[in-house]
Amino acid sequence: MNDENVRRLLVEISYDGSEYSGWQLQPRSSTVQQVLQKTLTKLFAGHPITLQGSSRTDAGVHALGFSASFVTPPEPYISTDQLLNALNRLLPHAIRIHTIQPVPLEFNARYDAKGKAYTYVLNLGREETPFTARYSWLMRQSLDIENMQTAAQFLIGTHDFSSFVVNRKNIPNAIRTIFRVDFNQFDQFLCITFVGNGFLYKMIRCLMGLLEAVGRGSLDPSETGRILAAKNRMMAPKTAPPHGLFLMKVFYNDITMKQFNLKQLPFLM
């Protein structure tokens, strides 16, 4: 066997989360990690492959730029181009591989990340189709977008986000930094994108619950600061549903993070 063939490969993945119980392995549920590891193990002649994910996504949450890495066995040697083609041939249509590239063996897909971008899609139309229902949250009344933008300004910066996380007792540190919150509208769809150094369990969905409440007028934008300072999940509105949320990109350098902009609806990319 040739140890020179041992590589760590970084894979960028997109998936429709509707069909899976999230990214991470679970004992009695189908997950993206489980399906991808099984396929990689088959391609590498039965050598068990373990993926190191950049984060985890909840059941029903989608991804366009999820990142994960793994170490290849010495044999068989498969080029990155061959591996990319083989994976996209064998994987279910709900999972696609965008890129595969070699990284240093010591690379850590989670801890080497500089930040992430998540986009949540709201449907401002009066009705939904079977397709928009899968990838957006239908708003049944008009929203005050300007008030939502005002509330979002309170979230930018470094804060303790304990009021916007589920199962806080399982998280040792709830301090995170949100660099910006962008609002983009494409026809009837409002996309709200959060760019930050990291996000807690269901944090984006909790933040969207707040912004939705502000938008429909049940909460004043100024209340955002008070809820944030309370560090108490019970003080914040309900959690938004998962199907409107997309992990857009995991960033491994500051330049690509600063340059990131949403140019079209996530489910059309």
C-alpha positions in Angstrom: 0.0 0.0 0.0 1.2 3.5 -0.8 0.8 5.9 2.1 1.3 8.8 -0.3 -2.2 8.1 -1.6 -3.7 8.9 1.8 -5.4 12.3 1.4 -7.9 14.4 3.2 -10.6 15.6 0.7 -13.0 18.5 1.2 -16.4 18.0 -0.3 -19.0 20.7 -1.0 -22.5 19.2 -0.9 -26.0 20.4 -1.7 -29.1 18.6 -0.5 -32.8 18.7 -0.3 -33.4 18.3 3.5 -37.1 17.4 3.0 -36.2 13.7 2.7 -33.7 13.4 5.6 -33.5 13.8 9.3 -30.7 16.4 9.0 -27.0 16.0 8.3 -25.7 14.1 11.3 -25.8 10.3 11.8 -28.8 9.1 13.8 -29.5 5.6 15.0 -33.0 5.1 13.4 -33.3 7.8 10.8 -32.0 8.4 7.3 -29.5 11.3 7.2 -27.3 12.9 4.6 -24.1 11.9 6.3 -25.3 8.3 6.5 -26.1 8.1 2.8 -22.9 9.8 1.7 -20.7 7.7 4.0 -22.3 4.5 2.7 -21.7 5.5 -0.9 -18.1 6.5 -0.3 -17.4 3.3 1.6 -18.7 1.4 -1.5 -16.5 3.4 -3.8 -13.4 2.8 -1.7 -13.8 -1.0 -1.8 -15.4 -1.4 1.6 -12.9 0.7 3.6 -15.1 2.6 6.1 -15.3 6.3 5.4 -16.2 8.8 8.2 -17.1 12.3 7.2 -16.2 15.3 9.4 -19.0 17.8 8.8 -18.6 21.6 9.0 -21.8 21.8 11.1 -25.1 20.0 11.4 -28.5 20.9 9.9 -31.9 20.0 11.4 -34.4 17.7 9.8 -36.1 19.5 6.8 -33.3 22.1 6.5 -31.7 22.4 3.0 -28.1 23.1 2.0 -26.4 24.5 -1.1 -22.9 24.7 0.2 -22.4 22.3 3.1 -18.8 21.2 3.6 -17.4 18.0 4.9 -14.0 16.2 4.7 -12.7 12.7 5.0 -9.5 10.8 4.8 -9.1 8.4 1.9 -7.6 4.9 2.4 -4.3 4.2 0.6 -6.1 2.0 -2.0 -7.9 2.2 -4.2 -6.7 5.5 -5.5 -9.5 7.6 -7.1 -8.9 11.0 -8.6 -11.0 13.9 -7.4 -12.7 14.1 -10.9 -13.5 10.4 -11.0 -14.8 10.6 -7.4 -17.0 13.6 -8.2 -18.5 11.9 -11.2 -19.0 8.5 -9.4 -20.7 10.1 -6.4 -23.2 12.1 -8.5 -24.0 9.0 -10.5 -24.6 6.8 -7.4 -26.2 9.3 -4.9 -29.9 10.0 -4.7 -31.0 13.0 -6.7 -31.7 14.9 -3.4 -27.9 14.9 -2.7 -25.4 16.5 -5.2 -21.6 17.0 -4.9 -20.4 20.4 -6.3 -16.6 20.2 -5.7 -14.0 17.9 -4.2 -10.5 19.3 -3.4 -7.5 18.1 -1.4 -6.7 19.8 1.9 -4.0 19.3 4.5 -4.4 16.1 6.6 -4.8 18.3 9.7 -7.6 20.3 8.2 -10.8 20.4 10.3 -14.0 21.1 8.4 -15.7 22.5 11.4 -13.0 24.4 13.4 -11.2 25.8 10.4 -14.4 27.5 9.1 -14.3 31.3 9.3 -18.0 31.6 9.1 -21.3 30.5 7.4 -24.2 32.1 5.5 -27.8 30.9 6.0 -30.7 32.2 4.0 -34.4 31.9 5.1 -37.1 32.2 2.4 -40.5 33.8 3.1 -43.3 33.5 0.6 -45.2 36.8 0.6 -47.7 35.7 -2.0 -51.3 34.7 -1.2 -50.9 31.0 -2.0 -48.3 28.3 -2.4 -47.6 25.5 -4.9 -46.4 22.0 -3.9 -43.0 23.3 -4.8 -42.9 26.6 -3.0 -44.4 24.9 0.0 -41.3 22.7 0.1 -38.8 25.5 0.2 -40.4 28.6 1.8 -42.6 29.7 4.7 -46.0 31.2 3.5 -46.9 34.4 5.2 -50.7 34.7 5.5 -50.6 38.4 6.2 -48.5 41.3 4.9 -45.2 42.1 6.6 -43.6 45.4 7.5 -40.2 44.7 6.0 -38.8 48.0 7.2 -39.6 47.1 10.8 -38.0 43.7 10.3 -34.8 45.4 9.0 -34.8 47.7 12.1 -35.1 44.7 14.4 -32.3 42.8 12.5 -29.9 45.6 13.3 -30.1 44.7 17.0 -28.8 41.2 16.1 -25.6 42.3 14.3 -22.5 42.1 16.4 -21.2 39.8 19.2 -23.9 38.8 21.6 -25.0 36.0 23.9 -27.8 34.4 21.8 -29.3 32.3 24.7 -32.7 33.7 23.9 -32.5 32.3 20.4 -31.3 28.8 20.9 -33.1 25.5 21.7 -31.7 23.2 24.4 -29.5 25.9 25.8 -28.4 23.7 28.8 -26.5 21.5 26.3 -24.5 24.4 24.9 -21.5 25.6 27.0 -21.2 29.0 25.2 -24.0 30.9 23.4 -21.8 33.8 22.3 -21.7 34.2 18.6 -21.0 37.1 16.1 -23.4 38.0 13.3 -21.5 40.2 10.7 -24.6 41.2 8.7 -28.2 40.4 7.9 -29.2 41.0 4.3 -32.7 41.4 2.9 -33.3 40.5 -0.8 -36.7 40.3 -2.5 -37.2 38.2 -5.7 -40.8 38.7 -6.9 -43.0 37.3 -4.1 -40.2 35.8 -2.1 -38.3 37.7 0.7 -34.9 36.2 1.4 -33.2 37.0 4.7 -29.5 36.0 4.8 -27.5 35.8 8.0 -23.7 35.8 7.8 -21.8 35.0 11.0 -18.9 33.2 12.6 -21.2 30.4 13.7 -24.7 29.6 14.7 -26.3 27.6 17.5 -28.9 24.8 17.5 -32.0 26.2 15.7 -30.6 29.7 16.2 -31.5 31.0 12.7 -35.0 29.6 13.0 -35.4 31.3 16.4 -34.2 34.6 14.9 -36.7 34.2 12.0 -39.5 33.6 14.5 -38.6 37.0 16.0 -38.4 38.8 12.7 -41.7 37.3 11.5 -43.4 38.5 14.7 -42.0 42.0 14.2 -43.1 41.9 10.5 -46.7 41.2 11.3 -46.8 43.8 14.0 -47.1 41.6 17.1 -43.7 42.8 18.4 -42.1 46.2 18.2 -38.6 46.2 16.7 -37.2 47.9 19.8 -38.2 44.7 21.8 -35.4 42.8 20.0 -32.7 44.3 22.3 -34.6 43.5 25.4 -35.2 39.9 24.3 -31.6 39.5 23.4 -30.4 40.9 26.8 -32.8 38.6 28.7 -30.8 35.4 27.6 -34.0 33.5 28.0 -35.7 31.4 25.2 -39.1 31.9 26.9 -38.9 35.6 26.2 -38.7 35.2 22.4 -41.4 34.2 19.8 -41.9 30.8 18.4 -39.3 29.0 16.2 -39.8 29.2 12.5 -40.4 26.0 10.5 -37.3 24.3 9.0 -38.3 24.1 5.3 -37.6 27.7 4.5 -34.0 27.5 5.7 -30.9 27.0 3.5 -27.2 26.7 4.5 -25.8 28.6 1.6 -22.0 28.5 2.2 -19.3 27.6 4.6 -16.4 30.0 4.4 -12.7 29.1 4.9 -11.4 32.6 4.3 -12.5 36.1 5.1 -12.5 37.3 1.5 -15.1 34.9 0.2 -17.2 35.6 3.2 -17.2 39.4 2.6 -17.9 38.9 -1.1 -20.8 36.6 -0.6 -24.1 38.0 -1.9 -27.4 36.3 -2.7 -28.2 36.7 -6.4 -31.2 34.5 -6.8 -33.6 32.3 -4.9 -31.8 29.4 -3.2 -34.1 26.8 -4.6 -33.4 28.0 -8.2 -29.6 27.9 -7.8 
